[in-house]
Amino acid sequence: MEKTFKDYLIEFDSKYSDIEKFDNTFYENQIWVKSFISKANAKDSKWWYSEEYVRARFVYAMVNSWKYNKEYICVEFGYPKWNTKTTLNPDIVVFKSKDWLSEFEKSKSNKDFKWFRQNTLAIFETKKNNKSVDSAIENQLRSAMAENESEDRVFWIYFDNEDWILIFKKIWNSEIRRFYENKELHQNWINGLWLNNRDLLVELPTQKDLIENNESISDLTKLKTDNLDAIDEVNFKDVMNLLKRANDKIKPKNNERDLIVEFLTLKVFDEKRSKKENKYLEFYVLDNEIKNWNGTNEFRERIFKLYKDAKRKYEKVLSKSFFEYTKKEDWNFVPSDTNDEKFLIELIKIFQRNAILKSKNESFNQIIFNNFWSDSQKADKWQFFTPVPVVKAIINTLNPVKDEELCDPCSWICDFLAMWFRHSHRKDEDYPDNASHYYWFDLEPWNLKLAELNLVLNWDWWATLKTMNSLYQKLRDDNLEPLEEWLFTKENYKLQDWSPLNNPDLELKKFKVIATNPPFWKGRDLKVDDESKKYLELYETWKEKSKKEDWSYGELPKSMDMWVLFLENAYKLLEEWWRLAIVLSNSIASIKEWESVRAWFISKMRIVWLFDLPANTFWETWVATTVIVAYKPTKKELLNGILDENYEVFIKEIENIGYEVKTVKRAIEFKPTYIINEETFENTWNVLEDFSSMQKEFKEFLQRQEEEIKKAFHLDKMD
């Protein structure tokens, strides 16, 4: 029977259990590998086997099991870190070439260690027990893998005296990943890596396995989605920085933001098609394809066909593309703009060996928006998207189930719908490709492209997307098309519930759940003029704001805060027995000016949950906000007094949101904030956030509420 790796570990113990010290000669004479160690004891002060002993037995098993060739291995290899005077000293290094020793002699004389940064295949780190695994990951792993300068992956293996190991991989600017990516699923998250789900000794890849793994990404013409490593939130800032530099250098004709969304849609389409049809990827560029355009046309033809195929799938993003190739009669392909084409090529080079589909980055679209909209554009539109941790907290509260309808009347880039979909199908392996019962409305036409890209990134499902002003326009119930603005008047609709007065064909679509964050318009006030007045006449809150201290009505206001109008809009578009979540200015929820509006709202809706968010939640706005989660009672429930009693409301103030927004290397990123160990002052890699504990408290709160509230929030299906 063939010996296993563990058998060789046991064999080492039987041969060398009495050894007292290790030195270079031991490794070179007993295991036949080169070593630069100093003398080291085999046992520590407590007479337990030392770290050196654990390392020696592992190297013995590596060589004798034929998993690794001894000529490629060095123990305790050291060379200066990039741009520093400190030295990198991995426990074990496996090189790509057995000529590494002669290269090392050259490097010592010319002080150039670039060869080693390009020719390291694998690095092994040892500890004598698993108590130090977190620090080994953070200090040794990240430091060693950051030195890689090749286009290949570098591999890192952690081991100790236990019968398990941890195997990682990293390519270029990608985040460190587990070698076996299935190990990452549904495990505890520690600093971006799943460490509780360990690899077995029998899963240790051989030297040949690692070489073949690299070969799978070496030929760009034969790449498939499964070969690629994920591009993740942690390293996405580096990608943003590279794209910014490319934009500064090339100066494309079209806005770089528009081009990025369009080109990344091609990339996602290509990845999905490759995975579904087991096809080679098309989103790549070879150096010889672009050296001389007169000599080759393959790249342009390939991207031309990719555009053509992707347009059939992603109509809203690509139907009116910013960039295109025109095919001439001689089968040459001419770009719509040469600088746009250069930007496309740079973007392809950055992304071609990385998979967007494998990304765990839920803030992908928001990062694009924040990095490629100028400050003036954001200020002009006052578009500051709800950070994903806040969106997830709201969605977890609403607790959607499969096939449950959702509308966001000012949806921006579709994050509420995307997280709703993720939550509803969080336990599924297969996902539906149709979610037409998800409704997206937004005033800004360009956001439609970002919204569809968000849907593309979240499993390719289709929602009902409409560009319209949801304060003045509503969705018709008969054909699910926007109602013409001029029809939304008091002559056609009742003030109380917006039901049609005379024409049943004007019935408005009502929704079962609404979740939204109205835009932070500067001032947010809608000035009353002849045009806006005809719409405001259908909003009760316009009149409610005019109430005096004696609660009599005074002169109608000359302006209205649009956040208040969005609140009434959400209430009136909501069906009875369903629920609402809305982000509002803290002033609307608290100050005296809006007391009558609050009284109007609580006379119609059962407030279930209020939680305040700190002023730094929405980057660059510093607006303190309150999230209101409410239930709309049926007429029968109102008659039975569901709002008459002094009912309980769940109230929470959030202090820790789990992230801070920073600008690093010109790129804006959402940086997690971690809990600090008060004794060691080191990161615990547990995110400092209040949302998780809040969800648990809310579940306990629901358990003591009326049956109607429990059913509305699906308490029986809550995690």
GIUR-V960808 format. One record per residue. SS is DSSP state (H for helix, E for strand, C for the rest). OMEGA is omega as a letter, one per 20 degrees, with the letter a starting at -180 (none if undefined). NEAR is the number of other C-alpha atoms within 8 Angstrom. Layout:
# GIUR-V960808
{{SS OMEGA NEAR} {SS OMEGA NEAR}}
This chain:
# GIUR-V960808
{{C a 2} {C a 3} {C r 7} {C r 8} {H a 11} {H r 9} {H a 8} {H r 13} {H r 12} {H r 8} {H r 8} {H r 12} {H a 9} {H a 7} {H a 6} {H a 7} {C a 7} {C a 4} {C a 7} {C a 7} {E r 8} {E r 13} {C a 10} {H a 12} {H r 7} {H a 9} {H a 14} {H a 11} {H a 7} {H a 7} {H r 11} {C r 8} {C r 11} {E a 11} {E r 11} {C a 9} {C r 9} {C r 6} {C a 8} {E r 9} {E r 11} {C r 13} {E r 11} {C a 9} {C r 5} {C r 5} {C r 6} {C r 7} {E a 10} {C r 11} {H r 10} {H r 10} {H a 12} {H r 14} {H a 11} {H a 9} {H r 11} {H r 9} {H r 9} {H a 12} {H r 13} {H a 11} {H a 12} {H r 8} {C a 11} {C r 7} {C a 11} {C r 11} {C a 9} {H a 9} {H a 7} {H a 12} {E r 13} {E r 12} {E r 13} {E r 12} {E a 12} {E r 8} {E a 8} {E r 10} {C a 10} {C r 5} {C r 4} {C r 6} {C r 6} {C a 6} {E r 8} {E a 9} {E r 8} {E r 14} {E r 12} {E r 12} {E r 15} {E a 11} {E r 13} {C a 8} {C r 7} {C r 8} {C a 6} {H a 10} {H r 7} {H r 7} {H r 9} {H r 9} {H r 8} {H a 8} {H a 10} {H a 8} {H a 6} {H r 6} {C r 6} {C a 7} {C a 10} {H a 7} {H a 8} {H r 9} {H r 11} {H a 9} {C r 10} {E r 13} {E a 13} {E r 11} {E r 15} {E r 12} {E a 14} {E r 11} {C a 12} {C r 10} {C a 8} {H a 9} {H a 5} {H a 8} {H a 9} {H a 7} {H r 8} {H r 10} {H a 9} {H a 9} {H a 8} {H a 11} {H a 11} {H a 10} {H a 9} {H a 11} {H r 11} {C a 6} {C a 9} {C r 11} {C a 8} {C r 9} {C r 6} {C r 9} {E r 11} {E a 13} {E a 14} {E a 13} {E r 12} {E r 11} {E r 12} {C a 12} {C r 9} {C a 8} {C r 7} {E r 9} {E r 14} {E a 11} {E a 13} {E r 11} {E r 12} {E r 14} {E r 12} {C a 10} {C a 8} {C r 12} {C r 11} {C a 10} {E r 10} {E r 13} {C r 8} {C a 7} {H r 8} {H r 5} {H a 11} {H a 11} {C r 6} {C r 4} {C r 10} {C a 7} {C r 8} {E r 9} {C r 6} {C a 5} {E r 10} {C a 12} {C a 10} {C r 6} {C a 8} {C r 9} {E r 11} {E r 9} {H a 10} {H a 6} {H r 6} {C r 9} {C r 8} {C r 8} {H r 9} {H r 8} {H a 8} {H r 11} {H r 9} {H r 8} {H r 8} {H r 10} {H a 8} {C r 10} {C a 13} {C a 7} {C a 8} {H a 9} {H a 8} {H r 9} {C r 12} {C a 13} {H a 11} {H r 6} {H a 8} {C r 11} {E a 13} {E r 12} {C a 13} {C a 12} {H a 11} {H a 6} {H a 11} {H r 9} {H r 13} {H r 10} {H r 10} {H r 11} {H r 11} {H r 9} {H r 10} {H r 8} {H r 8} {H r 11} {H r 11} {H a 7} {H a 6} {H a 9} {C a 8} {C a 11} {C a 7} {C r 8} {C a 7} {H r 9} {H r 10} {H a 9} {H a 13} {H a 9} {H a 11} {H a 12} {H r 10} {H r 8} {H r 12} {H a 12} {H a 10} {H r 12} {H a 9} {H r 12} {H a 13} {H r 10} {H r 10} {H a 13} {H a 11} {H a 7} {H a 6} {C a 8} {C r 9} {C r 9} {C r 13} {C a 9} {C r 10} {C r 10} {C r 11} {C a 8} {H a 6} {H r 6} {H a 12} {H r 10} {C a 6} {C a 8} {C r 8} {C a 5} {C a 5} {C a 9} {C a 11} {H a 7} {H a 11} {H r 10} {H a 9} {H a 9} {H r 10} {H a 11} {H r 8} {H r 11} {H a 11} {H a 8} {H a 8} {H a 11} {H r 10} {H a 7} {H a 6} {C a 11} {H a 8} {H a 9} {H a 14} {H a 11} {C r 8} {C a 6} {C r 8} {C a 8} {C r 10} {C r 9} {E r 10} {E r 8} {E r 8} {C a 8} {C r 5} {C r 4} {C r 6} {C a 8} {E a 12} {E a 9} {E r 10} {C r 9} {C a 8} {H r 7} {H r 10} {H r 13} {H r 10} {H r 10} {H r 12} {H a 10} {H r 9} {H r 10} {H r 11} {H r 11} {H a 9} {H a 9} {H a 8} {C r 9} {C a 8} {E a 10} {E r 14} {C a 11} {C r 9} {C a 8} {C r 10} {C a 6} {C r 7} {C a 5} {C a 9} {H a 8} {H a 10} {H r 9} {H r 10} {H a 10} {H a 9} {H a 8} {H a 10} {H r 8} {C r 9} {C r 7} {H a 6} {H r 6} {H a 8} {H a 11} {H a 9} {H a 6} {H a 7} {C a 10} {C r 10} {C a 10} {C r 8} {C a 9} {C a 10} {H r 9} {H r 8} {H r 9} {H a 12} {H r 10} {H r 10} {H a 9} {H r 13} {H r 10} {H r 9} {H r 10} {C a 11} {C r 12} {C a 9} {C r 6} {C r 6} {C a 9} {C r 9} {E r 13} {E r 13} {E a 13} {C r 12} {C b 13} {C a 13} {C a 13} {C r 12} {C a 12} {H r 12} {H r 13} {H a 13} {H r 11} {H r 11} {H r 10} {H r 8} {H a 9} {H a 12} {H a 10} {C a 10} {C a 6} {C a 4} {C r 6} {C r 4} {C a 4} {C r 7} {C r 6} {C r 8} {E r 7} {E a 11} {E r 8} {E r 10} {E a 11} {E a 14} {E r 15} {E r 15} {E a 16} {C a 9} {C a 9} {C a 8} {C r 6} {H r 10} {H r 15} {H r 11} {H r 12} {H a 11} {H r 13} {H r 12} {H r 13} {H r 13} {H a 11} {H a 10} {C r 9} {C r 8} {C r 8} {C a 11} {E r 9} {E r 11} {E a 10} {E a 8} {E r 10} {E a 10} {C r 10} {C a 9} {C r 11} {C a 8} {C a 8} {C r 12} {C r 10} {E r 10} {E a 13} {C a 11} {C a 7} {C r 5} {C r 8} {C a 8} {E r 10} {C r 10} {C a 7} {H a 7} {H r 5} {H a 7} {C a 12} {C a 11} {C r 11} {C a 5} {C a 12} {E r 12} {C a 11} {C a 10} {C a 5} {C r 6} {C r 10} {C a 8} {E a 12} {C a 9} {C a 5} {C a 8} {H r 7} {H r 5} {H r 10} {C a 11} {E r 11} {C r 10} {C a 9} {E a 11} {E r 13} {E r 13} {E r 15} {E a 11} {E r 12} {E a 10} {C a 10} {C r 9} {C a 9} {C a 8} {C a 6} {C r 5} {C a 10} {E r 8} {E a 8} {E a 8} {C r 11} {C a 6} {H a 6} {H a 7} {H a 9} {H a 9} {H r 10} {H a 12} {H r 8} {C r 11} {C r 12} {C a 11} {H a 10} {H r 11} {H r 12} {H a 11} {H a 11} {C a 12} {C a 11} {E r 12} {C a 8} {C r 5} {C r 5} {C r 7} {C a 7} {E r 9} {C a 7} {C a 5} {C a 8} {C r 10} {C r 6} {E r 8} {E r 13} {E a 10} {H r 9} {H r 11} {H r 10} {H r 12} {H r 10} {H r 9} {H r 11} {H r 9} {H r 11} {H a 9} {H r 10} {C a 9} {E r 15} {E r 11} {E r 9} {E a 9} {E a 12} {E a 14} {E r 15} {E a 13} {E r 13} {E a 11} {E r 13} {E r 11} {H a 10} {H r 8} {H a 11} {H a 10} {H a 8} {C a 8} {H a 5} {H a 7} {H a 12} {H a 9} {H r 11} {H r 10} {H r 10} {H r 8} {H a 10} {H a 8} {H r 10} {C a 7} {C a 9} {C r 11} {E r 11} {E a 11} {E a 11} {E r 11} {E r 13} {E a 11} {E r 12} {E r 12} {C a 9} {C a 10} {C a 10} {C a 9} {C a 12} {C r 8} {C a 5} {C a 9} {C r 9} {C r 8} {C a 11} {E r 13} {E r 13} {E r 13} {E r 14} {E a 13} {E a 12} {E a 14} {C a 15} {C r 14} {C r 8} {H r 7} {H r 7} {H r 9} {H r 10} {H r 7} {C r 6} {C a 8} {C r 10} {C a 12} {C a 5} {C r 6} {C a 5} {C a 5} {C r 5} {C r 8} {E a 9} {E a 7} {E r 8} {E a 7} {C r 11} {C a 8} {C a 7} {E r 12} {C a 12} {E r 9} {E a 8} {E a 9} {E r 8} {E a 8} {E a 8} {C r 7} {C a 6} {E r 11} {E a 12} {E r 10} {E a 8} {E r 8} {E r 9} {C a 9} {E r 11} {E a 10} {E r 8} {C a 9} {C a 6} {C a 4} {C a 5} {C r 7} {C r 7} {E r 9} {E a 8} {E r 8} {E a 9} {E r 9} {C a 12} {E a 9} {C a 11} {H a 9} {H r 7} {H r 7} {H a 9} {H r 11} {H r 8} {H a 8} {H r 10} {H r 10} {H r 8} {H a 9} {H a 10} {H a 8} {C r 6} {C r 8} {C a 6} {H a 6} {H a 6} {H r 10} {H a 13} {H a 9} {H a 11} {C r 10} {C a 11} {H a 11} {H a 6} {H a 5} {C r 7} {C none 2}}
